[in-house]
Amino acid sequence: MLKGVNDSLDDAKLLVKLLKGIPAKINLIPFNPWPGTAYQCSDWEQIEKFSEYIFNAGYSSPVRTPRGRDILAACGQLKSETEKLSARERQALRAMAMTD
């Protein structure tokens, strides 16, 4: 979920409208920030509001546990990029992520 991009109640309403009549489960995945990105993860309160709206509309909407933040990974990138980096480079990236 991207703060200010796809996390508003209007976005949730549009999603429910799009899925009307279609059985679905909506997995909500908080964004993993990384140095240099213009995006931010949605606030936890906003994710909960979004999830609650979807759930009240009749859809399962679990919030997925973010994974890969320790290696600055996005979905599907849990190892590939950091395996190419040395231990020192990975440590520097982690330190940068914690200061942002």
N, C-alpha and C positions, 0 to 999 in steps of 0.2 A: 504494500500500500504506500502510495506516494503522497506526501503532505501537499495539499493544495492542488493536486492533479487528478486523483481518482478516489478521494476519500470523503467527499461531502455527502450530506443526506440526499441532495439532488442526484448525485451519482448513484446512490443506493436505489432511489426511486426509479431511475432510468434502467438500472440493471433488472429490477423486479419486473418492470414493464416489458423489457426485452425477453425475459424468460417466461412470461405468463403462459401457463398451460404446458410448460416443458418441465418434466421432473429433473431436478438438478441439485447438486451440492456445490456450494461456493466456498472454496478454500481461500481464506484471507491470509496473505503472506506479507508480513512487514518487510519493507525494503531494507536491505543491508547497505548502509552507507560506505563509501570508499573515498579516499583522497582524490580531489579533483572533480567530483560529481556535483552537478547543480541541484540534484534531488536530495530530499530528506525523507526519512521515515515519518509516517503519520504519527501524531500523538496517540498514546495508548487510549486515552479517553475517546478520541475520535474513532479509532478502530472499534472500540466497544459499541459506540453509538451506531456505527455502520452495520456491525454484526447483528445487533439487536433489531434493527429495522428489517434486515434480510430475514432473520429468524421469525419475526412476527408476521412476515409476509408468507411464511410457510416453507421456507428453504433452510436447510442445514447450512450453517455458516461458521465453521470452526476457524479460529485464528491459529494458524500454524506457528509452531515454535521456530523462531529464527535460528538458522544454523549457518555456520561458515563465517560468522562475523569475526572470529579470531584469525581467519586467514583472508579476510576482505573478499569473500566469495559471494557471488549472486547465485540465483537458482541455476543449477546445472554446471556451476563452476567450482564445486567444492574442493577440488584438488588440482585440476589441470594447470592453472596459472602459477600457483605457489610452488608446485613441484619444480618449476623451472627456475625458481629463485633460490639463492643461497640462504642458509639459516640467518645470516646477518641481515640480508635484505628483507626477509620475512619479519624479523624482529623490528626493524626500522619502520616497516609499513604498519605493524601493529601499534607501535608507539605513536605514529602519526594519527592513526584512527582514534586512539583514545584521547588525543588532545583536541580533536574537532568537536 
